[in-house]
Amino acid sequence: MSILLTVAVLASLAGQASPPADPLAPAASGMLQCYAPDVVRHRCQSLAGYRKRADGMIDNSAVVMLSPSPYVVMETVTPVEIDAGAVCGAIRKQDIEAAIVSVDGKKLVEPYATNLRARIAAGMKPIIDHRICTTYVPDGARFIARAVIEGSTQTTTEQTVIWVSPDAGYTVAP
């Protein structure tokens, strides 16, 4: 699995102008982040939503396309926090172990799901439990998401991100 897809699991961002002071402000009204958007077909490589918890942490719910053919999607929930204007968190093995995995639109049942989650975790091993911080830099009506893993900027993983309403019809699809 590419680092690009892995970074999308956390749903984080950045670019050319100054990042917003609260990068997740639109999430307070239920908006979702659409990574690598196709605005004509209302498709995303991944969709991310955020919900604030009582302990101050934020749950990042992400639906990520891992493969377009066969069409493989993984749904995870990972805790994140805002730190110096960036969205930060670590992909944990337990998040992957709890993930819902679908192939060609059908949720995998056990033990198939367990086996695929183990393969996904093996592919993500180099970044599991490493702090990833993403900044979102305005680029017109969009943002550029830039990830930093353990202090190292990952310029090859930059993605375009837009905020979309949950009822706008955007889906994760090839």
Secondary structure, 3 states (H helix, E strand, C coil): CCHHHHHHHHCCCCCCCCCCCCCCHHHHHCCEEEECCECCCCEECEEEEEEECCCCCEEEEEEEEEEECCEEEEEEEEEEEEECCEEEEECCHHHHHCCEEEECCEECCCCHHHHHHHHHHHHHCCCCCCEEEEEEEEECCEEEEEEEECCEEEEEEEEEEEEECCCCCCEECC
